[in-house]
Amino acid sequence: MHALPEDHTGVRIARLRRERHLTQRALSDLAGVPYSTLTKTEQGVLPATPHVIAACARAMRVEVATVVGQPYASELRADELDVLIRPIREALDVYDLGPDPDIRPRRPEELRDEAEALCAAVRAGEIKQAAGEVAGLIEEATTSAHLNGTSAGWLTLASLYRTAYDVTTKLGFADLAQLALARVDWAAQRGSDAVLGGMYQYLRALTYLREGKYRTGQRLVALGLSTLAQADASREREVVTGQLHLGAAVMAGRAHDGTQAREHLGEAERIAEATGESVKVHWLAFGPTNVKVHRVSVLAELDQYGEAVEATDGLAIPQDWPKSRTSHHFAEVARAQMWTGKLEASFQSLLKARKAAPQQAKYHPMVRETYAGLEAAHRRLPENFLSYGSWLGSAASH
């Protein structure tokens, strides 16, 4: 009995490969993935790592989302999240139409507070709430920004566009996330905020990280750092600069460039010592804790799973840390534990990922890949293992 559908990532890689008339050896050579790794991934013996997924997608010239099967349409329908996507798309389309005569926006201060509340909701893992509210707020803030023409109004709109980006990214709508990100840049330019411009390049670099296009991502990091250098010195600027280095470290790790990854981690650590914990500055959760969390991530991306597990020793997540970030961290820890044979510990980490932010964990590709890797050994795991799979997908039909 399978807890997840038979159409796992390895099966999709094999199907896409055959559609392109590629042998396993040919895809292995094109992707730069060891032949044995590819064959075992296609068979489901090995879980597909982000590096393998991105390499195969790049070699076959398809989107990463196509390989991992996002968006997870049946689950989105069951959770009534799919109906929330179209309004977001429509709200992103009216950015340049000027004020809507049928909308009477609230005071700019109220809209700013609403935008901040949605940022907090996303970090708390309340994806459905954010998805349900962001479209209407974007339309209201769009009209307000056009009517008032103030920097503050444009920056409020940029914040809401960022929430649209966060939501659509987490639900697997990569094309819509790209559109939302373009709107962030559009509004940030009108708000004349260099720090937000640096943030935009950071988020843009992350999209290329997910697609396995590391060279372009690294160029965007460099552009973001040069953009931030134009901003006035402030703690806010330092926080975004530090976060850019963390993103660059993960990108270098996934590209298996350990030297560059450690250089970026070191620079982020230096900055974090000066800023301290800065959880709510642009909601990046930057600080010493995030540097430690990213060290775990980088080691895992470098396939140094044993060291990644060791790096979790003594790593305490602060109580005020965003639940979404906490959930992502436990998903990464679960992956590292699985690869080192710590199956029970890996499953416990998956449970922690779900407990921290269930809506996010359910649609997180790494959670699904790690669960698939544990599935073959489920007889050695707790009885509630299959119920976790039912929650991720729907075991009843399999």
Beta strands, then each sheet from edge to edge (+ up, - down):
end
